[in-house]
Amino acid sequence: MSHAHENLNARTTAGFQFTFTDGQVTGISTVYGTHTHSLTIPSNTTFTVTDDVVTETLTKPWGTDTIQYTQDTSDATLYHITSETHTIAEPDTTDSQGHLHGYTFTISDGAVTGVQTVTGTTGDDDDNGKTITHNREILPGQHFTLNADGSITETTLSGSTVKTIQFVADGTSGFYAIASETTTFIQAGSATTRLNVQPLIRDSFTFDASGAITQVEAVRPDGSTKVLNTSPNTTFTELEAGYVLETFTKGHKSYFEVYHDGNGDGIYTSVAQGSGTAVDLVGLKAQIDATVDALT
């Protein structure tokens, strides 16, 4: 991504405008409210235009950087970055100086149950190939998938972004290397309640026969639970199956938090927060796709 793009993302009301000539991009500008700033298109950049999507591809020494811009739903002149992908042309765990940085995975019954990073050197006249292995904790909101071709995909959800990393086996070192990394920005559209997933804030709820919530337990990252003592100024209400609203009142002000159980495991993850008590559930649900469901 060129430096002029780095401070803009899909969550802001800012965006980009394009100049089109005969269906081709001939100009690009950043937009902040009423301010517009023209950008220089680098010589290593190409654009493709399809319907309401503009795709920018930048050729780098290490591979390609692909940025996807999607037209705003309410302003046809404005575009937002909806995804960015770094693709490594030749994935490798070892650099030209023999420094090693790779990954290994623990796999049980076809599922990834552990991740390790391996750093060190491959060995030369002064070093006998010393390596250090660190176990990485797999946290809530994070999932690893073993693919049919032997590659491994890591998917991480936080806030309103989904990050996907593709690992491939390096035949030289025997470890896995990163082949690509994609960040997808989930668009809020016209929703007044925006998706903001907090993967470490999780609760489980006990419902009585009428659907009322009778007990709340905080769920720690390791899966253990602790019963929460709720106060009179805090209420929990089931909005519909899979969605619970927590409302907290302090003085004359109220605040809310929405919890969602997308994968049906009985654990609800905080997916939205705000002031007041009104929740745009329809707008919030429009931001929740199958990937979000699977990780909440």
C-alpha positions in Angstrom: 0.0 0.0 0.0 1.4 3.4 -0.9 2.1 5.7 2.1 -0.8 8.1 1.2 -3.3 5.2 1.8 -2.1 3.9 5.1 -4.1 6.2 7.5 -7.4 5.6 5.9 -9.7 2.6 6.5 -13.2 1.5 6.0 -14.4 2.5 9.4 -14.0 6.3 8.8 -16.4 8.6 7.0 -13.5 9.5 4.8 -12.7 7.7 1.6 -11.4 8.0 -1.9 -12.6 9.5 -5.2 -11.4 8.3 -8.6 -11.2 10.0 -12.0 -12.2 7.7 -14.8 -11.3 8.1 -18.4 -12.8 5.6 -20.9 -13.4 3.2 -18.0 -9.8 3.5 -16.7 -8.6 5.1 -13.5 -6.6 8.2 -14.4 -6.7 10.0 -11.0 -7.2 9.3 -7.3 -7.9 11.6 -4.3 -8.4 11.2 -0.6 -11.5 12.8 0.9 -11.8 14.0 4.5 -15.2 15.7 4.9 -15.0 18.7 2.7 -11.3 18.4 2.1 -9.9 16.7 -1.0 -6.3 15.9 -1.7 -5.0 14.5 -5.0 -2.6 11.6 -4.9 0.2 10.6 -7.3 -0.3 7.2 -8.9 3.0 5.4 -8.7 4.4 3.9 -11.9 4.2 0.3 -10.4 0.4 0.6 -10.0 -2.4 -0.7 -12.1 -6.1 -0.5 -11.7 -9.1 -2.6 -12.7 -12.7 -1.4 -12.6 -15.6 -3.8 -12.2 -19.1 -2.5 -11.4 -18.8 -0.8 -7.9 -15.3 -2.1 -7.2 -11.9 -0.6 -8.0 -8.9 -2.8 -7.5 -5.4 -1.4 -7.2 -2.4 -3.6 -7.7 1.1 -2.4 -6.7 4.1 -4.5 -7.8 6.7 -4.8 -5.1 10.1 -6.5 -5.0 8.7 -9.1 -2.7 5.4 -9.7 -4.5 2.1 -7.7 -4.9 -0.1 -5.5 -2.7 -3.7 -5.6 -3.8 -6.2 -3.0 -2.5 -9.9 -3.3 -3.1 -12.1 -0.1 -3.0 -15.9 -0.5 -2.8 -18.3 2.2 -3.7 -20.2 3.9 -0.8 -23.8 2.7 -0.6 -25.1 6.3 -0.2 -22.5 8.3 -2.2 -21.6 7.0 -5.6 -18.6 9.3 -5.8 -17.0 7.9 -2.7 -15.1 4.6 -2.3 -13.8 2.9 0.8 -11.0 0.4 1.3 -12.7 -3.0 1.9 -9.7 -5.3 1.7 -5.9 -5.3 1.3 -3.8 -8.4 0.4 -0.1 -8.8 0.5 1.0 -11.7 -1.7 4.5 -13.1 -1.4 5.9 -14.1 -4.7 8.3 -16.7 -3.2 7.4 -17.6 0.3 10.5 -18.5 2.3 11.4 -19.0 5.9 15.1 -18.1 5.5 16.6 -14.8 4.3 19.8 -14.3 2.4 21.8 -14.1 5.6 20.6 -17.5 6.8 18.3 -16.1 9.4 15.3 -18.3 10.0 11.7 -17.3 10.8 9.1 -20.0 10.3 6.2 -21.8 11.8 5.2 -25.3 12.8 1.8 -26.6 13.7 0.4 -29.3 15.9 -2.3 -31.2 14.1 -4.8 -33.7 15.7 -7.6 -35.5 13.9 -7.2 -33.0 11.0 -7.5 -29.9 13.2 -4.8 -27.5 14.1 -4.4 -27.6 17.9 -1.1 -25.7 18.4 1.1 -23.2 16.7 4.8 -22.6 17.1 7.2 -19.9 15.8 10.7 -21.0 15.0 13.6 -18.5 14.9 17.3 -18.8 14.6 19.9 -19.6 11.9 20.2 -22.4 9.3 23.9 -23.0 10.2 27.2 -21.9 8.7 30.9 -22.0 9.6 30.3 -19.9 12.7 26.9 -21.3 13.8 25.6 -24.8 14.0 22.0 -23.9 13.1 20.6 -22.9 16.5 16.9 -22.4 16.6 14.4 -21.3 19.3 10.8 -22.5 19.3 8.0 -20.5 21.0 4.4 -21.8 21.5 1.7 -19.3 20.3 -1.5 -19.2 22.2 -4.6 -19.7 20.1 -7.0 -17.0 21.4 -10.7 -16.5 21.1 -11.6 -15.0 17.8 -8.8 -16.9 16.1 -9.0 -20.1 14.1 -6.6 -22.2 12.1 -7.8 -24.4 9.2 -5.8 -27.3 7.6 -6.6 -27.1 3.8 -6.7 -30.0 1.4 -3.5 -28.9 -0.4 -1.6 -28.9 2.9 -1.6 -25.2 3.4 -2.9 -23.7 6.7 -5.2 -20.6 7.0 -5.3 -18.5 10.1 -8.4 -16.3 10.5 -8.5 -13.6 13.2 -11.5 -11.4 14.0 -11.2 -8.1 16.0 -13.2 -4.9 15.9 -14.6 -4.8 12.4 -11.7 -6.4 10.6 -10.9 -10.0 9.6 -7.3 -10.9 9.0 -6.5 -14.0 7.0 -3.0 -15.4 6.8 -2.1 -18.3 4.4 0.9 -20.5 5.4 2.6 -22.9 3.0 5.2 -25.5 3.6 8.8 -24.4 2.7 10.4 -27.5 1.2 13.9 -26.2 1.9 13.6 -25.6 5.7 10.8 -28.0 6.5 8.8 -25.2 8.2 5.9 -23.1 7.1 6.2 -19.7 5.6 3.6 -16.9 5.1 2.4 -16.8 1.5 -0.2 -14.1 1.8 -2.0 -11.9 4.3 -5.4 -10.3 3.8 -7.2 -7.7 5.9 -10.9 -7.3 5.2 -12.7 -4.2 6.6 -16.4 -4.9 7.3 -18.6 -2.0 6.2 -21.1 -0.5 8.6 -23.2 0.9 5.8 -26.2 2.8 7.1 -26.2 0.9 10.5 -26.3 3.1 13.6 -24.9 0.3 15.7 -21.5 -0.6 14.4 -19.8 -4.0 14.6 -16.9 -3.8 17.1 -15.9 -7.3 18.2 -14.0 -7.7 21.4 -13.0 -11.4 21.2 -11.7 -11.6 24.8 -15.0 -10.2 26.3 -17.2 -13.3 26.5 -20.1 -14.4 28.7 -22.4 -17.4 29.0 -26.0 -17.0 30.1 -28.5 -19.2 31.9 -32.1 -18.8 30.7 -35.3 -19.8 32.5 -38.4 -21.3 30.9 -39.7 -17.8 30.0 -36.4 -16.8 28.3 -35.3 -14.5 31.2 -31.6 -14.5 32.0 -31.0 -15.8 35.5 -27.3 -16.1 35.6 -24.3 -14.6 33.8 -20.8 -16.1 33.8 -17.7 -14.5 32.4 -15.7 -16.8 30.1 -12.0 -16.6 30.3 -9.7 -17.1 27.3 -8.9 -20.6 28.5 -12.6 -21.5 28.7 -13.0 -21.4 32.4 -15.9 -19.4 33.8 -16.7 -17.2 36.8 -20.2 -16.3 37.9 -20.8 -12.5 37.8 -22.6 -10.7 40.5 -24.9 -8.3 38.6 -26.1 -5.0 40.1 -29.6 -3.4 40.1 -28.4 -0.9 37.5 -27.4 -3.6 35.0 -29.8 -5.7 33.0 -29.4 -8.5 30.5 -32.1 -9.2 27.9 -32.3 -11.6 25.0 -33.0 -9.6 21.9 -33.5 -12.8 19.8 -31.8 -16.2 19.6 -28.1 -15.7 19.6 -28.1 -12.0 20.7 -28.1 -10.7 24.3 -28.2 -7.0 25.3 -26.5 -5.7 28.5 -27.7 -2.3 29.6 -25.9 -0.4 32.3 -27.3 2.8 33.9 -25.2 5.3 35.8 -27.1 8.4 37.0 -28.9 9.8 34.0 -26.7 8.0 31.4 -27.1 4.6 30.0 -24.7 2.4 28.0 -25.2 -0.9 26.2 -23.2 -3.9 25.0 -24.4 -6.5 22.6 -23.2 -10.1 22.9 -23.6 -12.6 20.1 -23.3 -16.4 19.9 -22.7 -17.1 16.2 -21.4 -20.6 16.3 -23.9 -22.0 18.7 -21.4 -23.1 21.4 -23.2 -21.3 24.2 -20.5 -18.6 24.6 -21.5 -15.1 23.7 -18.9 -12.5 22.5 -19.1 -8.8 22.7 -19.8 -7.5 19.2 -21.1 -3.9 19.7 -21.0 -1.2 22.4 -22.5 2.3 22.7 -24.3 4.9 24.7 -28.0 5.0 25.3 -30.3 1.9 25.2 -31.4 1.8 21.5 -29.7 -0.8 19.4 -30.0 -1.1 15.6 -30.1 -4.9 15.6 -31.1 -5.1 11.9 -28.1 -2.9 10.9 -25.7 -4.8 13.3 -26.8 -8.2 11.9 -26.2 -7.0 8.3 -22.5 -6.6 9.3 -22.3 -10.2 10.6 -21.5 -12.8 7.9 -20.6 -16.4 8.1 -16.9 -15.7 9.1 -18.0 -13.5 12.0 -20.5 -16.1 13.1 -17.9 -18.8 13.1 -15.6 -16.8 15.3 -18.1 -15.5 17.9 
